[in-house]
Amino acid sequence: QVQLVESGGGLVQAGGSLRLSCAASGSIFSINAMGWYRQAPGKQRELVAIISSDGSTNYADSVKGRFTISRDNAKNTEYLQMNSLKPEDTAVYYCNADVDGFDHWGQGTQVTVSS
C-alpha cells in the first residue's frame, strides 16, 4: 500500500509564499514522474507542475516564474515552492506520483490567497 501525505497549505495574503510537501510511503520500488494539481471551486482539476525522475520539469503557463517544483528522491518527497501568490491560485492542491507504474494521489491541501 502506497500513501501520499501532503502538508504546507494554508491562508496567505496576495504576494506571499507557501511551500507544499508531499511524502510517499509504503511499498515503493521506484517513483517515476511526480506532480502537483489543483482544483478550484466549480472548476476542473488542472496540472500545476510536473517533475520527472531525472529532474526535468514542466509548468502550467499560469504559474511559470512563480512556482518551483522539486523532489528529494532519497526521501520519496516532492515539493512545490509557491511565490508571488495571487487570489486566483486559491484551490485544493493535490500531489500525484507514478509509483512502480501505478498512479497515486494525496488527500489534498487547501491553499487560500486573500486579496
Secondary structure, DSSP 4 states (H G I P E B T S, - for coil): -EEEEEE--EEEETT--EEEEEEEEES-S-EEEEEEEEE-TTS--EEEEEE-TTS-EEE-TTTTTTEEEEEEGGGTEEEEEE-S--GGG-EEEEEEEEETTEEEE---EEEEEE-
